[in-house]
Amino acid sequence: MKYKVMYDGIVIGMYNVISNSCVEYTIDKNGIDELKKKGIEVLPMISKDYTGKSFPFFDNRIRNCKRFEGVSIGYQTDPVVLEEMS
């Protein structure tokens, strides 16, 4: 499953669930730079590439939000939203 990661509507990366034990997060440097120009500092944990077993910051959002049909994958408490790609 692939997800586009957005911060305030700007794409900052791609999150790819390869298998139950492998995920990959790749940043979009242009999106992060665009946010910096606006004076927005993105969380350090989502400002760098990552490959590993899991990424709880995204995994928890996906699990919690997918329980409800038609709800975007994100929380009202912050501007990070994931958009599932086909």
C-alpha positions as CSV (number, residue, x, y, z in Angstrom):
1,M,0.0,0.0,0.0
2,K,1.4,3.4,-0.9
3,Y,0.5,6.7,0.7
4,K,1.2,10.3,-0.3
5,V,2.2,12.2,2.9
6,M,1.0,15.9,3.0
7,Y,1.6,18.7,5.5
8,D,-0.8,21.6,5.2
9,G,-1.7,20.3,1.7
10,I,1.9,20.2,0.5
11,V,3.4,16.8,-0.4
12,I,6.4,16.1,1.8
13,G,6.9,12.4,1.1
14,M,5.7,8.9,0.1
15,Y,5.0,6.2,2.7
16,N,5.1,2.6,1.3
17,V,4.0,-0.4,3.3
18,I,6.0,-3.2,1.5
19,S,5.0,-6.0,3.8
20,N,3.9,-6.6,7.5
21,S,7.6,-6.3,8.5
22,C,8.9,-3.7,6.1
23,V,8.0,-0.1,5.4
24,E,9.7,2.7,3.5
25,Y,9.3,6.5,3.9
26,T,10.9,8.7,1.2
27,I,10.9,12.5,1.7
28,D,10.1,15.1,-1.0
29,K,12.8,17.7,-0.4
30,N,11.0,20.3,-2.5
31,G,7.9,20.1,-0.4
32,I,9.9,20.4,2.9
33,D,11.8,23.3,1.5
34,E,8.5,25.0,0.4
35,L,7.2,24.7,4.0
36,K,10.5,26.1,5.4
37,K,10.1,29.1,3.1
38,K,6.7,29.7,4.7
39,G,8.3,29.5,8.1
40,I,7.0,26.0,9.0
41,E,9.4,23.6,10.5
42,V,8.5,20.0,9.8
43,L,9.0,17.4,12.6
44,P,12.5,15.9,12.5
45,M,11.2,12.3,12.3
46,I,9.3,13.0,9.1
47,S,12.1,15.2,7.6
48,K,14.4,12.3,6.6
49,D,14.1,9.0,4.7
50,Y,13.4,5.8,6.7
51,T,13.3,2.1,6.0
52,G,12.5,-0.4,8.7
53,K,10.0,-2.7,10.3
54,S,7.5,0.0,11.1
55,F,7.0,3.7,11.4
56,P,4.5,4.2,14.3
57,F,3.9,7.9,13.5
58,F,2.2,6.8,10.2
59,D,1.1,3.2,11.1
60,N,-1.0,4.4,14.0
61,R,-2.8,7.0,11.9
62,I,-3.5,4.5,9.2
63,R,-4.9,1.9,11.7
64,N,-6.9,4.4,13.7
65,C,-8.5,6.3,10.7
66,K,-9.2,3.3,8.4
67,R,-11.7,2.0,11.0
68,F,-14.1,4.8,9.8
69,E,-15.1,4.8,6.1
70,G,-14.8,8.1,4.4
71,V,-12.5,9.7,7.0
72,S,-9.2,11.1,5.8
73,I,-6.0,9.5,7.2
74,G,-4.9,12.1,9.7
75,Y,-5.8,13.7,13.0
76,Q,-7.5,17.1,13.7
77,T,-4.7,17.9,16.1
78,D,-2.0,18.3,13.4
79,P,-1.6,19.1,9.7
80,V,-0.2,15.7,8.6
81,V,-2.5,13.8,6.3
82,L,-1.9,10.6,4.3
83,E,-3.7,10.0,1.0
84,E,-3.9,6.4,-0.2
85,M,-2.7,5.9,-3.7
86,S,-4.0,3.2,-6.1
